[in-house]
Amino acid sequence: MWKLINADSEYYRLINIFQFSAVFIFFLSNSIWGSMEEIFALFLLVLGIVIGSKVNTDSMKTKRIRLLSGLPLPIGKLSLFRYYGLVVGWLILMGSLFLSSLISRRGDHGLYYLWWVLIKIGSMFIFAGCMNLTSNLYLCTKDKSLPRALTLLIGAPVFFIAGIIGGPGLYLFTINGPDKQNGQFAAALSKMLLSSPGTLCILLIGLALLALDIYVYKQRRSYLEESILPT
């Protein structure tokens, strides 16, 4: 597993240098001046979508698959590793936001801010799980009967739309608190989502989608045979 981690880090070395340098600048800025939580969170969202799209696209390219083919890994272990970077990386990024706010405000935070951060983590898990399920359901249609292939192809856009709504859509909606929402319904929905039950529900949905995608990925014959994009 460590060989795979090292190979993956080397493959995305320049991207990692850029993202952590940029995050460090935001971390220092928010730690010193404070009141940059919304801007910091927006930057992390854009960063997560851009890098996540790059990684997901690369995972279906021949060049990327050849890199992995040099490592003697079963598809089950690879299916788990695919989310190692997402889970660890996103926890580090959101942890930097949380820690910088604690530093600038001297730890004067209630539970609301904890739910505010955790729901951002859950929404990105939902986004990543749905986007990967979209591509994996398409790949799983190979060698399937027509009815099953059609079912998978119909399920793919459903997960795609759900990922957009439950991922970036939910992330952006919860950046502003209930007191900053327009309309009573939006304020009530925001208050419900940013409560402990609402946040835990979003986190569990995100984790369930990641687990479902890991299962679907394991149903592929071999990741070495599933290149659908050019080098």
N, C-alpha and C positions, 0 to 999 in steps of 0.2 A: 504493500500500500504506500509506503514512504517513497518508493521509486516512482510511483505514479504521481504522487504529490510534487516531487521534485521536477519530474518531466513537465507537469502541467504549469508549475511556477515558471519554469524556463520558457515555455511556449508563450506565456502571457507576461513576460518580464517587463516590457515597456509599458503595457497597460497598467500593471500593478504599481510601477513607479509613479506614473501619472496620477492614478486615483488616490493613492495614499498621500502623495505630496499635496494634492488639492484639499483633501480632507483635513490634513494637518494644519493647513492655512486657516480653514474655517474653524477648526477646533481652537486654535490660538485666538482668533478674532472673537469668537463667542465667549471664551474663557475670560478675556480681558475686558471687553465692552458689554457683553451680555445682550439680551433682547434680540438675538438673531436666530431663535429656534425655528421660526417659520421659514426663513430664507435657507437656513442650514438643511432643514427637512426637504425643501423643494430641490435643492442641489443634489441631495442623496437620492431622491426619486429619479431625477434625470440621469444621474450617474448609474444607478442600478438598471434602468431600462436600456441604456445604450450598451453597457458592458454585458448585460444579460443577453441582449439580442445578438451581440457579437459572438458570445460563447455558444449560444444555441445554434447559430448558423454554422459556426466552425465544426460543431459536433456532427454535422451531416455532410462535411466535405471530405473528399478523398485524402487530402494532405493530413488532416487531423486524424483520420482513422488509421493511416499508415503509422503515425507516431504511436498510437495506442497498440497497434498490432505487434510492436516490438516488445511488448510487456506480456508475460504469460499470465493473463488475468481472466478468470471466468466472468461471464456476463453479469452474474449476480453481484459480484464484488464491485464491478464497474458501475452498476446501477445505483449502488449506495454511494460511491465516490462522486457521482455527478452532482450530488447536493452538498458535498463537503464544503466546496468553495462558497456556495450560496449561504448555507447556514452559518458557517464560521465567519465569512466575510461580512455578511449583513449584520450579524451580532456585533462585530467589531465597529462597523460604521455607526450603527445606532447607539452603541455604547459610548462612542466618542461624542455624539450629540448629547446624550444624557449626562456624561461626566463633565463636559464643558459648561453645561447649565448649572450643575451643582457647584462648580468652581466660581462662576460669575455671581451666583446668587447665594453663595455660602451655605448650600444645602437646604435652603428654605423652600421645600417642595412638599406638596401633599400627594395623596395617592392618585389624584387626577393626572398629574404629569407622568406618573408611571404607566397608567393606562394609555395615555397619549402616545408614549413611545412604543409600548407593546403592540398596540393596534397597527402601527406602521410596519412592525415586523410581520405580524399576521397577514396583512394585506399583500406584502411582497411575496410571502410564501404562497398565497392564493394565486397571485399573478404568475409566478414561476411554475407552479404545479400545473395550472391550466394551459400555459403556453407549451410546456413540454408534452403534456397529454395530447395537445392538438397535433404536434408533429409525430408523436409515437403512434397515435391511432391511425394516422395516414400510413405510416410504415408497416403497421400490422395488417393492413389490407392485402399485402402480397400473399399469394398462394391461399387466399381464403375464398370460400364460396361466395357467389354474388350477393345473396341476402345478408350474410355477415359483413361483407365488404361495404355494402351500402349503409348498414347500421353504424359501422365505424366511421364512415365518411360523414354521416349525418351528425354523429357525436362530436367530431372534430370542431366544426364551427360553433357548436353549443358551448364547448369548453373555452373557445377563443373569446366569445362574447362575454362569458362569465368571468374570464380572466381580466378583461378590460374594465368591467364594472367593479368587480370585487378587489382588483389590484389597484391600478392608478386612480380609478374613480373613487374608491373608498379612502385611499390614502389622501387625496386632495380634499375630499369632503371633511375629513377629520382634522385637517391642519388647523382650521378655525374652530374654536370652542362653541358651545351652544349659544353663548351670549353674542356671538358675532354672526350667527346664521340669519338668513332672510326668511321670515315666516315662522309661524308656530310649529308647523309640521317638521321643518328642517331642524329647528332647535330641539324639539322633542326627540327626533331620531338621533341627532348628534349626542344628546345627553344619554340616551340609551346605549349607544355604541361605546361611549367613553366611560361606561360604568364597568365594574369588575365582571359581571356576567356577560355583558356585551363583548368586552375585550377578550375574555377567555374563550368565548364562542368563536370569534374570528380566528384566534390562534389555533384552536382545535380543527376548524375547517381547513385552515392552511396546511397543518400537519397531515391531516387526512388526505388531502390532495397530493401532497408529496409522496405519501405512502402508496397511494393508488398509482401514481406515475411510475414508481419503482417497480410495482407489480407488473404493470403493462410493459415496461421496458424489458423485464425478464422474459416476456413471451416472445420477443423477437428471436429469430433463429441464431443470429450472431451479429454483434455490432460491426464486425469486419465486412459483412455482406450488405450493409444497409446504407451505403453512400447514395444520396439522391441529388447532391449538388456537385458541380465541377470543382476542381482544385482551386 
